[in-house]
Amino acid sequence: MISEAIPLVVKSYLQKKKLQNGEERTYAIYRIDLPKELAENTLGLKPGEEDMILAFFTQAKWYHLFNWSDPEVAEEILPRLTEKELTELCATLAPETICKGKKPHILVARPEDLKDLGLDPKRPITLEDLIEAVKEKLIREQATKPAMSPTT
């Protein structure tokens, strides 16, 4: 199941710890607070209980910061996005209406296989990207095969 992306704010804190030898060190601690509705209603977490959750984190870009359900925002900002930015937006926060019905799906692949196809495993990959990469690979392989001579 793939659910809608929900923006969360990361807060960083500096914490000082005194070591046994008397030295003092400062550590950075990063905290994400989950809204109660998300934690209890969507994820089914219960107060006081420890549970595991699976999350995909990515740093927000400038275009993630807009309310994409507002038609005015979509009308004004959407035309300014590059194709790559639109793909990243649709892979994270944008509603299906903005993405023309497209939504993210999980593809399990080894990074080296994606690289072999000429794709960058660190950036969002569309189905169109994958199909085009496979076609190009098949064409390259076909071109390197020796021509078969007809037998008589």
Secondary structure, DSSP 8 states (H G I E B T S, - for coil): ---------EEEEEEEEE-TTS-EEEEEEEEE---HIIIIIIS---TT-------------GGGGS-TTSHHHHHHHGGGS-HHHHHHHHTTT--TTTTTT---------HHHHHHTT--TTS---HHHHHHHHHHHHHHHHHHS-------
